[in-house]
Amino acid sequence: MWFNYIERAHSTCRTILNEECSKRVHEFFGLDFTATMACMENSFSAPKANWEKSTCKNSIIDEEITYWKEFGTNIYPSIVIN
């Protein structure tokens, strides 16, 4: 599903991948945009207004950083095959 979502987002929205684009792609696939937003918002250690502050942490990004340190992959999000 992730590959299908990314492919559709890029073909639909070209270089402007924003919230409105994401909503359209969610609707196309019948995905729950509210659930996706809740997941994203819950991954941050602070309210949305403070996401740009250097003290704000994101659990998903932190897991990716840990993965990078262990396996050496530095593309976010990343997929490693073999």
Backbone atoms as SQL, in Angstrom:
CREATE TABLE atoms (id INTEGER PRIMARY KEY, chain TEXT, resi INTEGER, resn TEXT, atom TEXT, x REAL, y REAL, z REAL);
INSERT INTO atoms VALUES
  (1, 'A', 1, 'MET', 'N', 0.827, -1.192, 0.000),
  (2, 'A', 1, 'MET', 'CA', 0.000, 0.000, 0.000),
  (3, 'A', 1, 'MET', 'C', 0.870, 1.254, 0.000),
  (4, 'A', 2, 'TRP', 'N', 1.989, 1.209, 0.745),
  (5, 'A', 2, 'TRP', 'CA', 2.850, 2.396, 0.821),
  (6, 'A', 2, 'TRP', 'C', 3.348, 2.785, -0.568),
  (7, 'A', 3, 'PHE', 'N', 3.809, 1.800, -1.347),
  (8, 'A', 3, 'PHE', 'CA', 4.297, 2.084, -2.695),
  (9, 'A', 3, 'PHE', 'C', 3.186, 2.659, -3.567),
  (10, 'A', 4, 'ASN', 'N', 1.995, 2.090, -3.473),
  (11, 'A', 4, 'ASN', 'CA', 0.855, 2.599, -4.250),
  (12, 'A', 4, 'ASN', 'C', 0.523, 4.033, -3.854),
  (13, 'A', 5, 'TYR', 'N', 0.543, 4.303, -2.546),
  (14, 'A', 5, 'TYR', 'CA', 0.245, 5.646, -2.052),
  (15, 'A', 5, 'TYR', 'C', 1.264, 6.652, -2.595),
  (16, 'A', 6, 'ILE', 'N', 2.554, 6.328, -2.467),
  (17, 'A', 6, 'ILE', 'CA', 3.607, 7.244, -2.917),
  (18, 'A', 6, 'ILE', 'C', 3.535, 7.463, -4.426),
  (19, 'A', 7, 'GLU', 'N', 3.309, 6.387, -5.173),
  (20, 'A', 7, 'GLU', 'CA', 3.196, 6.514, -6.628),
  (21, 'A', 7, 'GLU', 'C', 2.037, 7.438, -7.001),
  (22, 'A', 8, 'ARG', 'N', 0.897, 7.231, -6.361),
  (23, 'A', 8, 'ARG', 'CA', -0.285, 8.057, -6.650),
  (24, 'A', 8, 'ARG', 'C', -0.060, 9.511, -6.227),
  (25, 'A', 9, 'ALA', 'N', 0.556, 9.720, -5.073),
  (26, 'A', 9, 'ALA', 'CA', 0.817, 11.087, -4.604),
  (27, 'A', 9, 'ALA', 'C', 1.719, 11.836, -5.585),
  (28, 'A', 10, 'HIS', 'N', 2.763, 11.181, -6.057),
  (29, 'A', 10, 'HIS', 'CA', 3.671, 11.846, -6.996),
  (30, 'A', 10, 'HIS', 'C', 3.013, 12.077, -8.353),
  (31, 'A', 11, 'SER', 'N', 2.223, 11.146, -8.820),
  (32, 'A', 11, 'SER', 'CA', 1.586, 11.333, -10.124),
  (33, 'A', 11, 'SER', 'C', 0.441, 12.339, -10.053),
  (34, 'A', 12, 'THR', 'N', -0.214, 12.423, -8.910),
  (35, 'A', 12, 'THR', 'CA', -1.341, 13.348, -8.749),
  (36, 'A', 12, 'THR', 'C', -0.883, 14.770, -8.441),
  (37, 'A', 13, 'CYS', 'N', 0.083, 14.886, -7.553),
  (38, 'A', 13, 'CYS', 'CA', 0.428, 16.203, -7.024),
  (39, 'A', 13, 'CYS', 'C', 1.775, 16.733, -7.518),
  (40, 'A', 14, 'ARG', 'N', 2.501, 15.913, -8.247),
  (41, 'A', 14, 'ARG', 'CA', 3.814, 16.279, -8.781),
  (42, 'A', 14, 'ARG', 'C', 4.756, 16.690, -7.653),
  (43, 'A', 15, 'THR', 'N', 5.163, 17.955, -7.614),
  (44, 'A', 15, 'THR', 'CA', 6.160, 18.392, -6.632),
  (45, 'A', 15, 'THR', 'C', 5.546, 19.025, -5.389),
  (46, 'A', 16, 'ILE', 'N', 4.239, 19.152, -5.329),
  (47, 'A', 16, 'ILE', 'CA', 3.594, 19.780, -4.172),
  (48, 'A', 16, 'ILE', 'C', 2.922, 18.692, -3.349),
  (49, 'A', 17, 'LEU', 'N', 3.701, 18.039, -2.501),
  (50, 'A', 17, 'LEU', 'CA', 3.176, 16.983, -1.641),
  (51, 'A', 17, 'LEU', 'C', 2.832, 17.599, -0.286),
  (52, 'A', 18, 'ASN', 'N', 1.583, 17.998, -0.149),
  (53, 'A', 18, 'ASN', 'CA', 1.140, 18.653, 1.082),
  (54, 'A', 18, 'ASN', 'C', -0.092, 17.934, 1.644),
  (55, 'A', 19, 'GLU', 'N', -0.694, 18.524, 2.654),
  (56, 'A', 19, 'GLU', 'CA', -1.836, 17.901, 3.321),
  (57, 'A', 19, 'GLU', 'C', -3.013, 17.707, 2.367),
  (58, 'A', 20, 'GLU', 'N', -3.278, 18.684, 1.520),
  (59, 'A', 20, 'GLU', 'CA', -4.387, 18.580, 0.576),
  (60, 'A', 20, 'GLU', 'C', -4.159, 17.436, -0.409),
  (61, 'A', 21, 'CYS', 'N', -2.940, 17.301, -0.879),
  (62, 'A', 21, 'CYS', 'CA', -2.593, 16.197, -1.770),
  (63, 'A', 21, 'CYS', 'C', -2.805, 14.866, -1.058),
  (64, 'A', 22, 'SER', 'N', -2.332, 14.779, 0.161),
  (65, 'A', 22, 'SER', 'CA', -2.469, 13.546, 0.929),
  (66, 'A', 22, 'SER', 'C', -3.939, 13.177, 1.114),
  (67, 'A', 23, 'LYS', 'N', -4.786, 14.168, 1.361),
  (68, 'A', 23, 'LYS', 'CA', -6.223, 13.909, 1.509),
  (69, 'A', 23, 'LYS', 'C', -6.790, 13.298, 0.238),
  (70, 'A', 24, 'ARG', 'N', -6.411, 13.843, -0.923),
  (71, 'A', 24, 'ARG', 'CA', -6.922, 13.332, -2.199),
  (72, 'A', 24, 'ARG', 'C', -6.480, 11.888, -2.427),
  (73, 'A', 25, 'VAL', 'N', -5.232, 11.592, -2.103),
  (74, 'A', 25, 'VAL', 'CA', -4.718, 10.234, -2.298),
  (75, 'A', 25, 'VAL', 'C', -5.392, 9.268, -1.322),
  (76, 'A', 26, 'HIS', 'N', -5.600, 9.702, -0.083),
  (77, 'A', 26, 'HIS', 'CA', -6.327, 8.886, 0.887),
  (78, 'A', 26, 'HIS', 'C', -7.727, 8.555, 0.355),
  (79, 'A', 27, 'GLU', 'N', -8.419, 9.560, -0.152),
  (80, 'A', 27, 'GLU', 'CA', -9.766, 9.354, -0.690),
  (81, 'A', 27, 'GLU', 'C', -9.737, 8.377, -1.857),
  (82, 'A', 28, 'PHE', 'N', -8.748, 8.500, -2.740),
  (83, 'A', 28, 'PHE', 'CA', -8.640, 7.617, -3.894),
  (84, 'A', 28, 'PHE', 'C', -8.554, 6.152, -3.468),
  (85, 'A', 29, 'PHE', 'N', -7.772, 5.883, -2.420),
  (86, 'A', 29, 'PHE', 'CA', -7.571, 4.512, -1.958),
  (87, 'A', 29, 'PHE', 'C', -8.565, 4.089, -0.868),
  (88, 'A', 30, 'GLY', 'N', -9.436, 5.011, -0.444),
  (89, 'A', 30, 'GLY', 'CA', -10.389, 4.681, 0.609),
  (90, 'A', 30, 'GLY', 'C', -9.732, 4.560, 1.978),
  (91, 'A', 31, 'LEU', 'N', -8.659, 5.322, 2.194),
  (92, 'A', 31, 'LEU', 'CA', -7.942, 5.288, 3.469),
  (93, 'A', 31, 'LEU', 'C', -8.505, 6.316, 4.429),
  (94, 'A', 32, 'ASP', 'N', -8.325, 6.100, 5.700),
  (95, 'A', 32, 'ASP', 'CA', -8.825, 6.984, 6.749),
  (96, 'A', 32, 'ASP', 'C', -7.798, 8.082, 7.040),
  (97, 'A', 33, 'PHE', 'N', -8.006, 9.254, 6.446),
  (98, 'A', 33, 'PHE', 'CA', -7.074, 10.371, 6.613),
  (99, 'A', 33, 'PHE', 'C', -6.982, 10.799, 8.075),
  (100, 'A', 34, 'THR', 'N', -8.097, 10.781, 8.792),
  (101, 'A', 34, 'THR', 'CA', -8.104, 11.164, 10.206),
  (102, 'A', 34, 'THR', 'C', -7.216, 10.238, 11.031),
  (103, 'A', 35, 'ALA', 'N', -7.263, 8.949, 10.749),
  (104, 'A', 35, 'ALA', 'CA', -6.421, 7.984, 11.473),
  (105, 'A', 35, 'ALA', 'C', -4.939, 8.212, 11.161),
  (106, 'A', 36, 'THR', 'N', -4.633, 8.508, 9.902),
  (107, 'A', 36, 'THR', 'CA', -3.245, 8.789, 9.524),
  (108, 'A', 36, 'THR', 'C', -2.743, 10.032, 10.244),
  (109, 'A', 37, 'MET', 'N', -3.568, 11.064, 10.276),
  (110, 'A', 37, 'MET', 'CA', -3.169, 12.307, 10.951),
  (111, 'A', 37, 'MET', 'C', -2.983, 12.073, 12.448),
  (112, 'A', 38, 'ALA', 'N', -3.853, 11.285, 13.052),
  (113, 'A', 38, 'ALA', 'CA', -3.732, 10.992, 14.485),
  (114, 'A', 38, 'ALA', 'C', -2.425, 10.241, 14.756),
  (115, 'A', 39, 'CYS', 'N', -2.094, 9.282, 13.899),
  (116, 'A', 39, 'CYS', 'CA', -0.839, 8.545, 14.047),
  (117, 'A', 39, 'CYS', 'C', 0.347, 9.501, 13.958),
  (118, 'A', 40, 'MET', 'N', 0.320, 10.379, 12.961),
  (119, 'A', 40, 'MET', 'CA', 1.406, 11.340, 12.787),
  (120, 'A', 40, 'MET', 'C', 1.507, 12.272, 13.991),
  (121, 'A', 41, 'GLU', 'N', 0.391, 12.823, 14.406),
  (122, 'A', 41, 'GLU', 'CA', 0.397, 13.757, 15.528),
  (123, 'A', 41, 'GLU', 'C', 0.851, 13.085, 16.819),
  (124, 'A', 42, 'ASN', 'N', 0.491, 11.822, 17.005),
  (125, 'A', 42, 'ASN', 'CA', 0.895, 11.097, 18.209),
  (126, 'A', 42, 'ASN', 'C', 2.372, 10.727, 18.217),
  (127, 'A', 43, 'SER', 'N', 3.024, 10.793, 17.054),
  (128, 'A', 43, 'SER', 'CA', 4.449, 10.462, 16.997),
  (129, 'A', 43, 'SER', 'C', 5.328, 11.613, 17.484),
  (130, 'A', 44, 'PHE', 'N', 4.759, 12.810, 17.593),
  (131, 'A', 44, 'PHE', 'CA', 5.515, 13.971, 18.070),
  (132, 'A', 44, 'PHE', 'C', 5.387, 14.118, 19.580),
  (133, 'A', 45, 'SER', 'N', 6.435, 14.656, 20.191),
  (134, 'A', 45, 'SER', 'CA', 6.443, 14.842, 21.646),
  (135, 'A', 45, 'SER', 'C', 5.816, 16.170, 22.066),
  (136, 'A', 46, 'ALA', 'N', 5.369, 16.967, 21.094),
  (137, 'A', 46, 'ALA', 'CA', 4.806, 18.288, 21.392),
  (138, 'A', 46, 'ALA', 'C', 3.638, 18.556, 20.443),
  (139, 'A', 47, 'PRO', 'N', 2.794, 19.529, 20.770),
  (140, 'A', 47, 'PRO', 'CA', 1.701, 19.904, 19.865),
  (141, 'A', 47, 'PRO', 'C', 2.239, 20.430, 18.534),
  (142, 'A', 48, 'LYS', 'N', 1.413, 20.370, 17.495),
  (143, 'A', 48, 'LYS', 'CA', 1.808, 20.755, 16.132),
  (144, 'A', 48, 'LYS', 'C', 2.473, 22.131, 16.071),
  (145, 'A', 49, 'ALA', 'N', 2.023, 23.062, 16.875),
  (146, 'A', 49, 'ALA', 'CA', 2.590, 24.410, 16.867),
  (147, 'A', 49, 'ALA', 'C', 4.070, 24.424, 17.248),
  (148, 'A', 50, 'ASN', 'N', 4.534, 23.375, 17.924),
  (149, 'A', 50, 'ASN', 'CA', 5.927, 23.323, 18.394),
  (150, 'A', 50, 'ASN', 'C', 6.791, 22.320, 17.631),
  (151, 'A', 51, 'TRP', 'N', 6.298, 21.761, 16.534),
  (152, 'A', 51, 'TRP', 'CA', 7.043, 20.742, 15.810),
  (153, 'A', 51, 'TRP', 'C', 8.382, 21.229, 15.270),
  (154, 'A', 52, 'GLU', 'N', 8.497, 22.510, 14.994),
  (155, 'A', 52, 'GLU', 'CA', 9.741, 23.037, 14.420),
  (156, 'A', 52, 'GLU', 'C', 10.810, 23.310, 15.473),
  (157, 'A', 53, 'LYS', 'N', 10.468, 23.255, 16.729),
  (158, 'A', 53, 'LYS', 'CA', 11.440, 23.518, 17.792),
  (159, 'A', 53, 'LYS', 'C', 12.432, 22.363, 17.897),
  (160, 'A', 54, 'SER', 'N', 13.668, 22.702, 18.188),
  (161, 'A', 54, 'SER', 'CA', 14.717, 21.686, 18.256),
  (162, 'A', 54, 'SER', 'C', 14.507, 20.704, 19.406),
  (163, 'A', 55, 'THR', 'N', 13.715, 21.065, 20.376),
  (164, 'A', 55, 'THR', 'CA', 13.464, 20.174, 21.514),
  (165, 'A', 55, 'THR', 'C', 12.357, 19.156, 21.230),
  (166, 'A', 56, 'CYS', 'N', 11.639, 19.330, 20.142),
  (167, 'A', 56, 'CYS', 'CA', 10.549, 18.425, 19.789),
  (168, 'A', 56, 'CYS', 'C', 11.130, 17.134, 19.203),
  (169, 'A', 57, 'LYS', 'N', 10.647, 16.025, 19.691),
  (170, 'A', 57, 'LYS', 'CA', 11.091, 14.711, 19.228),
  (171, 'A', 57, 'LYS', 'C', 9.969, 14.037, 18.444),
  (172, 'A', 58, 'ASN', 'N', 10.359, 13.145, 17.553),
  (173, 'A', 58, 'ASN', 'CA', 9.398, 12.350, 16.801),
  (174, 'A', 58, 'ASN', 'C', 9.814, 10.893, 16.910),
  (175, 'A', 59, 'SER', 'N', 8.959, 10.071, 17.486),
  (176, 'A', 59, 'SER', 'CA', 9.311, 8.680, 17.757),
  (177, 'A', 59, 'SER', 'C', 9.597, 7.889, 16.480),
  (178, 'A', 60, 'ILE', 'N', 8.880, 8.172, 15.410),
  (179, 'A', 60, 'ILE', 'CA', 9.110, 7.448, 14.153),
  (180, 'A', 60, 'ILE', 'C', 10.460, 7.827, 13.559),
  (181, 'A', 61, 'ILE', 'N', 10.764, 9.108, 13.539),
  (182, 'A', 61, 'ILE', 'CA', 12.062, 9.551, 13.015),
  (183, 'A', 61, 'ILE', 'C', 13.187, 9.043, 13.908),
  (184, 'A', 62, 'ASP', 'N', 12.991, 9.076, 15.210),
  (185, 'A', 62, 'ASP', 'CA', 14.012, 8.559, 16.129),
  (186, 'A', 62, 'ASP', 'C', 14.290, 7.081, 15.880),
  (187, 'A', 63, 'GLU', 'N', 13.239, 6.299, 15.578),
  (188, 'A', 63, 'GLU', 'CA', 13.445, 4.886, 15.251),
  (189, 'A', 63, 'GLU', 'C', 14.237, 4.733, 13.962),
  (190, 'A', 64, 'GLU', 'N', 13.963, 5.587, 12.973),
  (191, 'A', 64, 'GLU', 'CA', 14.714, 5.547, 11.718),
  (192, 'A', 64, 'GLU', 'C', 16.189, 5.901, 11.946),
  (193, 'A', 65, 'ILE', 'N', 16.447, 6.862, 12.820),
  (194, 'A', 65, 'ILE', 'CA', 17.828, 7.238, 13.132),
  (195, 'A', 65, 'ILE', 'C', 18.553, 6.076, 13.804),
  (196, 'A', 66, 'THR', 'N', 17.884, 5.418, 14.721),
  (197, 'A', 66, 'THR', 'CA', 18.469, 4.245, 15.378),
  (198, 'A', 66, 'THR', 'C', 18.770, 3.160, 14.352),
  (199, 'A', 67, 'TYR', 'N', 17.839, 2.930, 13.436),
  (200, 'A', 67, 'TYR', 'CA', 18.030, 1.952, 12.376),
  (201, 'A', 67, 'TYR', 'C', 19.246, 2.324, 11.528),
  (202, 'A', 68, 'TRP', 'N', 19.343, 3.599, 11.164),
  (203, 'A', 68, 'TRP', 'CA', 20.472, 4.071, 10.364),
  (204, 'A', 68, 'TRP', 'C', 21.790, 3.810, 11.072),
  (205, 'A', 69, 'LYS', 'N', 21.833, 4.093, 12.355),
  (206, 'A', 69, 'LYS', 'CA', 23.070, 3.866, 13.116),
  (207, 'A', 69, 'LYS', 'C', 23.452, 2.388, 13.123),
  (208, 'A', 70, 'GLU', 'N', 22.448, 1.516, 13.146),
  (209, 'A', 70, 'GLU', 'CA', 22.734, 0.082, 13.184),
  (210, 'A', 70, 'GLU', 'C', 23.055, -0.492, 11.803),
  (211, 'A', 71, 'PHE', 'N', 22.321, -0.064, 10.770),
  (212, 'A', 71, 'PHE', 'CA', 22.454, -0.677, 9.452),
  (213, 'A', 71, 'PHE', 'C', 23.037, 0.236, 8.369),
  (214, 'A', 72, 'GLY', 'N', 23.196, 1.534, 8.649),
  (215, 'A', 72, 'GLY', 'CA', 23.838, 2.431, 7.699),
  (216, 'A', 72, 'GLY', 'C', 22.968, 2.949, 6.572),
  (217, 'A', 73, 'THR', 'N', 21.659, 2.920, 6.717),
  (218, 'A', 73, 'THR', 'CA', 20.767, 3.453, 5.694),
  (219, 'A', 73, 'THR', 'C', 20.311, 4.835, 6.133),
  (220, 'A', 74, 'ASN', 'N', 20.511, 5.839, 5.273),
  (221, 'A', 74, 'ASN', 'CA', 20.185, 7.208, 5.691),
  (222, 'A', 74, 'ASN', 'C', 19.173, 7.901, 4.781),
  (223, 'A', 75, 'ILE', 'N', 18.255, 7.175, 4.210),
  (224, 'A', 75, 'ILE', 'CA', 17.211, 7.753, 3.389),
  (225, 'A', 75, 'ILE', 'C', 15.896, 7.576, 4.157),
  (226, 'A', 76, 'TYR', 'N', 15.176, 8.664, 4.359),
  (227, 'A', 76, 'TYR', 'CA', 13.947, 8.617, 5.144),
  (228, 'A', 76, 'TYR', 'C', 12.738, 8.882, 4.267),
  (229, 'A', 77, 'PRO', 'N', 11.710, 8.093, 4.282),
  (230, 'A', 77, 'PRO', 'CA', 11.705, 6.753, 4.859),
  (231, 'A', 77, 'PRO', 'C', 12.566, 5.840, 3.995),
  (232, 'A', 78, 'SER', 'N', 13.018, 4.754, 4.543),
  (233, 'A', 78, 'SER', 'CA', 13.916, 3.881, 3.806),
  (234, 'A', 78, 'SER', 'C', 13.393, 2.457, 3.757),
  (235, 'A', 79, 'ILE', 'N', 13.779, 1.789, 2.692),
  (236, 'A', 79, 'ILE', 'CA', 13.475, 0.374, 2.552),
  (237, 'A', 79, 'ILE', 'C', 14.776, -0.304, 2.168),
  (238, 'A', 80, 'VAL', 'N', 15.132, -1.341, 2.881),
  (239, 'A', 80, 'VAL', 'CA', 16.341, -2.077, 2.584),
  (240, 'A', 80, 'VAL', 'C', 15.954, -3.451, 2.082),
  (241, 'A', 81, 'ILE', 'N', 16.462, -3.807, 0.928),
  (242, 'A', 81, 'ILE', 'CA', 16.190, -5.114, 0.354),
  (243, 'A', 81, 'ILE', 'C', 17.511, -5.877, 0.322),
  (244, 'A', 82, 'ASN', 'N', 17.478, -7.086, 0.940),
  (245, 'A', 82, 'ASN', 'CA', 18.686, -7.919, 1.038),
  (246, 'A', 82, 'ASN', 'C', 19.753, -7.187, 1.805);
